[in-house]
């Protein structure tokens, strides 16, 4: 699948197509909407160590760090927390494929619950407030409301694991629930607030990238409209339905670029982002109301498509008759995207 990879010389970010084998991770360059036949590079997994979550880059919270036995660092960025954890689990399994005892221990730790002895919630909160190593506070939108100095549920879980306060996501969620019960943090927004009404204690705190929280004494939402926003606030305030890497044909040069697509509902919008950029702002997007979406034939090059691009294509036509040509990585993924988009049109 697609992942963003940081270069070793220029330190810029490029999207590559990754293939995980038993002893190595290959990555390929995408040119003209097609994967090049030979890999651009490889990461040998023998003796490799993996860090996930990796919080070394403030603007890139969905990183996996691989350190080879020759001390070469590779930073891989995923589209979502679920995708990151899935890749991390598969890579970890490949690294320890020859060590079944370690694999069993990893699965045991995943669902274990053992809080650190003599743990102090006050100490955790003090660490969370640290300006350099603490939890990163950001502005977020929820149901049309803008909140400042917030963090997501999944970001807090990542931070707790990264700072060795927890060894599994299950344990980190339990610890985050304790912070909420003791009024160190509080939910903001619809999703996280509704979750607190659950009768199941394990479901009161959400390990989710759309659930918002803040420090209990933080100021309430700021609805000021003075700050410059490139896209209408309402466009970006909808519930995220689906997100992932897709290849999109440009409207002017007709070249193909990998973009991170985010599908939102209420209101229904599809935005796309440049994964090589540091800022998390859309480079384009459109309303899905009145749109037509359909799969394109895999035989030959469909009309309107430039280049020798074949397979897994679909087209979206907006109500203003703008045509978007998009390529998925597989037929199954194409079906998933079409089925997710159609109800929102």
Helices and strands as residue ranges (DSSP letters): E 2-6, E 13-20, E 24-28, E 30-31, E 34-35, E 41-44, E 49-54, E 63-67, E 73-77, H 81-95, H 100-110, H 121-129, E 138-142, E 145-152, H 153-162, H 169-181, E 185-188, H 190-195, G 201-203, E 212-215, G 233-236, E 239-249, E 256-265, E 269-273, E 284-287, E 292-295, E 313-317, E 323-327, H 331-342
